[in-house]
């Protein structure tokens, strides 16, 4: 039972890390694209 919980938690941590990376990329890219009048 504990193993399943840990595995699920690790998966969630990976998903959260990926989401944070995507949000960071968007936060950087959107102002750059707006500055270039592309977006």
Biopython code that builds the backbone (N, CA, C, O; Angstrom):
import numpy as np
from Bio.PDB.StructureBuilder import StructureBuilder

atoms = [
    (1, "UNK", "N", (0.834, -1.200, 0.000)),
    (1, "UNK", "CA", (0.000, 0.000, 0.000)),
    (1, "UNK", "C", (0.880, 1.266, 0.000)),
    (1, "UNK", "O", (0.656, 2.202, -0.768)),
    (2, "UNK", "N", (1.880, 1.259, 0.882)),
    (2, "UNK", "CA", (2.763, 2.426, 0.989)),
    (2, "UNK", "C", (3.524, 2.644, -0.327)),
    (2, "UNK", "O", (3.775, 3.775, -0.744)),
    (3, "UNK", "N", (3.878, 1.523, -0.961)),
    (3, "UNK", "CA", (4.629, 1.614, -2.205)),
    (3, "UNK", "C", (3.777, 2.290, -3.290)),
    (3, "UNK", "O", (4.257, 3.148, -4.032)),
    (4, "UNK", "N", (2.508, 1.884, -3.363)),
    (4, "UNK", "CA", (1.604, 2.475, -4.354)),
    (4, "UNK", "C", (1.471, 3.983, -4.133)),
    (4, "UNK", "O", (1.528, 4.780, -5.070)),
    (5, "UNK", "N", (1.293, 4.343, -2.863)),
    (5, "UNK", "CA", (1.133, 5.754, -2.519)),
    (5, "UNK", "C", (2.368, 6.556, -2.941)),
    (5, "UNK", "O", (2.261, 7.648, -3.499)),
    (6, "UNK", "N", (3.551, 5.980, -2.657)),
    (6, "UNK", "CA", (4.804, 6.663, -2.988)),
    (6, "UNK", "C", (4.934, 6.824, -4.509)),
    (6, "UNK", "O", (5.317, 7.885, -5.001)),
    (7, "UNK", "N", (4.607, 5.749, -5.244)),
    (7, "UNK", "CA", (4.700, 5.785, -6.696)),
    (7, "UNK", "C", (3.778, 6.861, -7.261)),
    (7, "UNK", "O", (4.158, 7.617, -8.156)),
    (8, "UNK", "N", (2.556, 6.917, -6.721)),
    (8, "UNK", "CA", (1.594, 7.921, -7.169)),
    (8, "UNK", "C", (2.108, 9.324, -6.851)),
    (8, "UNK", "O", (1.984, 10.242, -7.661)),
    (9, "UNK", "N", (2.685, 9.471, -5.665)),
    (9, "UNK", "CA", (3.223, 10.767, -5.253)),
    (9, "UNK", "C", (4.378, 11.195, -6.159)),
    (9, "UNK", "O", (4.484, 12.363, -6.533)),
    (10, "UNK", "N", (5.248, 10.228, -6.510)),
    (10, "UNK", "CA", (6.376, 10.528, -7.395)),
    (10, "UNK", "C", (5.871, 10.963, -8.769)),
    (10, "UNK", "O", (6.401, 11.901, -9.365)),
    (11, "UNK", "N", (4.842, 10.274, -9.267)),
    (11, "UNK", "CA", (4.257, 10.618, -10.562)),
    (11, "UNK", "C", (3.703, 12.040, -10.511)),
    (11, "UNK", "O", (3.913, 12.831, -11.429)),
    (12, "UNK", "N", (2.998, 12.352, -9.435)),
    (12, "UNK", "CA", (2.421, 13.683, -9.259)),
    (12, "UNK", "C", (3.523, 14.735, -9.214)),
    (12, "UNK", "O", (3.382, 15.814, -9.790)),
    (13, "UNK", "N", (4.613, 14.421, -8.532)),
    (13, "UNK", "CA", (5.739, 15.361, -8.434)),
    (13, "UNK", "C", (6.324, 15.632, -9.815)),
    (13, "UNK", "O", (6.648, 16.774, -10.138)),
    (14, "UNK", "N", (6.460, 14.591, -10.630)),
    (14, "UNK", "CA", (6.989, 14.746, -11.990)),
    (14, "UNK", "C", (6.046, 15.616, -12.813)),
    (14, "UNK", "O", (6.492, 16.525, -13.514)),
    (15, "UNK", "N", (4.748, 15.344, -12.733)),
    (15, "UNK", "CA", (3.755, 16.128, -13.474)),
    (15, "UNK", "C", (3.828, 17.594, -13.052)),
    (15, "UNK", "O", (3.809, 18.488, -13.898)),
    (16, "UNK", "N", (3.910, 17.839, -11.747)),
    (16, "UNK", "CA", (3.993, 19.209, -11.236)),
    (16, "UNK", "C", (5.253, 19.900, -11.740)),
    (16, "UNK", "O", (5.216, 21.078, -12.098)),
    (17, "UNK", "N", (6.371, 19.174, -11.769)),
    (17, "UNK", "CA", (7.632, 19.748, -12.247)),
    (17, "UNK", "C", (7.527, 20.136, -13.724)),
    (17, "UNK", "O", (8.005, 21.195, -14.132)),
    (18, "UNK", "N", (6.898, 19.269, -14.519)),
    (18, "UNK", "CA", (6.709, 19.549, -15.947)),
    (18, "UNK", "C", (5.817, 20.778, -16.128)),
    (18, "UNK", "O", (6.120, 21.655, -16.937)),
    (19, "UNK", "N", (4.718, 20.838, -15.372)),
    (19, "UNK", "CA", (3.819, 21.990, -15.454)),
    (19, "UNK", "C", (4.545, 23.278, -15.079)),
    (19, "UNK", "O", (4.393, 24.297, -15.753)),
    (20, "UNK", "N", (5.327, 23.235, -14.017)),
    (20, "UNK", "CA", (6.078, 24.418, -13.592)),
    (20, "UNK", "C", (7.045, 24.865, -14.685)),
    (20, "UNK", "O", (7.199, 26.062, -14.930)),
    (21, "UNK", "N", (7.701, 23.898, -15.343)),
    (21, "UNK", "CA", (8.632, 24.221, -16.423)),
    (21, "UNK", "C", (7.896, 24.875, -17.591)),
    (21, "UNK", "O", (8.381, 25.854, -18.159)),
    (22, "UNK", "N", (6.730, 24.340, -17.952)),
    (22, "UNK", "CA", (5.941, 24.911, -19.043)),
    (22, "UNK", "C", (5.478, 26.322, -18.709)),
    (22, "UNK", "O", (5.546, 27.216, -19.552)),
    (23, "UNK", "N", (5.003, 26.528, -17.472)),
    (23, "UNK", "CA", (4.552, 27.853, -17.044)),
    (23, "UNK", "C", (5.714, 28.843, -17.103)),
    (23, "UNK", "O", (5.545, 29.981, -17.540)),
    (24, "UNK", "N", (6.893, 28.403, -16.660)),
    (24, "UNK", "CA", (8.072, 29.272, -16.690)),
    (24, "UNK", "C", (8.422, 29.640, -18.127)),
    (24, "UNK", "O", (8.718, 30.799, -18.418)),
    (25, "UNK", "N", (8.391, 28.657, -19.027)),
    (25, "UNK", "CA", (8.682, 28.923, -20.438)),
    (25, "UNK", "C", (7.684, 29.915, -21.020)),
    (25, "UNK", "O", (8.074, 30.844, -21.727)),
    (26, "UNK", "N", (6.398, 29.724, -20.729)),
    (26, "UNK", "CA", (5.375, 30.647, -21.221)),
    (26, "UNK", "C", (5.601, 32.046, -20.672)),
    (26, "UNK", "O", (5.483, 33.029, -21.403)),
    (27, "UNK", "N", (5.925, 32.138, -19.383)),
    (27, "UNK", "CA", (6.164, 33.437, -18.745)),
    (27, "UNK", "C", (7.323, 34.168, -19.418)),
    (27, "UNK", "O", (7.328, 35.397, -19.487)),
    (28, "UNK", "N", (8.309, 33.414, -19.915)),
    (28, "UNK", "CA", (9.456, 34.017, -20.602)),
    (28, "UNK", "C", (9.110, 34.324, -22.062)),
    (28, "UNK", "O", (9.424, 35.405, -22.561)),
    (29, "UNK", "N", (8.467, 33.379, -22.743)),
    (29, "UNK", "CA", (8.227, 33.505, -24.180)),
    (29, "UNK", "C", (7.146, 34.517, -24.539)),
    (29, "UNK", "O", (7.313, 35.267, -25.501)),
    (30, "UNK", "N", (6.048, 34.560, -23.798)),
    (30, "UNK", "CA", (4.932, 35.446, -24.160)),
    (30, "UNK", "C", (5.365, 36.913, -24.246)),
    (30, "UNK", "O", (5.070, 37.555, -25.254)),
    (31, "UNK", "N", (6.049, 37.478, -23.243)),
    (31, "UNK", "CA", (6.488, 38.879, -23.371)),
    (31, "UNK", "C", (7.458, 39.084, -24.532)),
    (31, "UNK", "O", (7.431, 40.129, -25.182)),
    (32, "UNK", "N", (8.310, 38.103, -24.796)),
    (32, "UNK", "CA", (9.257, 38.208, -25.913)),
    (32, "UNK", "C", (8.493, 38.252, -27.233)),
    (32, "UNK", "O", (8.770, 39.093, -28.088)),
    (33, "UNK", "N", (7.535, 37.347, -27.394)),
    (33, "UNK", "CA", (6.739, 37.310, -28.627)),
    (33, "UNK", "C", (5.921, 38.585, -28.785)),
    (33, "UNK", "O", (5.808, 39.114, -29.891)),
    (34, "UNK", "N", (5.350, 39.082, -27.691)),
    (34, "UNK", "CA", (4.586, 40.329, -27.742)),
    (34, "UNK", "C", (5.506, 41.478, -28.137)),
    (34, "UNK", "O", (5.114, 42.353, -28.908)),
    (35, "UNK", "N", (6.727, 41.477, -27.611)),
    (35, "UNK", "CA", (7.699, 42.517, -27.934)),
    (35, "UNK", "C", (8.058, 42.499, -29.412)),
    (35, "UNK", "O", (8.339, 43.545, -29.997)),
    (36, "UNK", "N", (8.050, 41.319, -30.017)),
    (36, "UNK", "CA", (8.365, 41.180, -31.436)),
    (36, "UNK", "C", (7.122, 41.351, -32.310)),
    (36, "UNK", "O", (7.204, 41.261, -33.535)),
    (37, "UNK", "N", (5.969, 41.599, -31.678)),
    (37, "UNK", "CA", (4.698, 41.789, -32.393)),
    (37, "UNK", "C", (4.317, 40.566, -33.224)),
    (37, "UNK", "O", (3.706, 40.696, -34.284)),
    (38, "UNK", "N", (4.682, 39.368, -32.733)),
    (38, "UNK", "CA", (4.296, 38.130, -33.427)),
    (38, "UNK", "C", (3.027, 37.580, -32.790)),
    (38, "UNK", "O", (2.112, 37.127, -33.477)),
    (39, "UNK", "N", (2.992, 37.629, -31.455)),
    (39, "UNK", "CA", (1.870, 37.042, -30.727)),
    (39, "UNK", "C", (0.658, 37.948, -30.793)),
    (39, "UNK", "O", (-0.389, 37.620, -30.235)),
]
sb = StructureBuilder()
sb.init_structure("model")
sb.init_model(0)
sb.init_chain("A")
sb.init_seg("    ")
for serial, (resi, resn, name, xyz) in enumerate(atoms, 1):
    if name == "N":
        sb.init_residue(resn, " ", resi, " ")
    sb.init_atom(name, np.array(xyz, "f"), 0.0, 1.0, " ", f" {name:<3s}", serial, name[0])
structure = sb.get_structure()
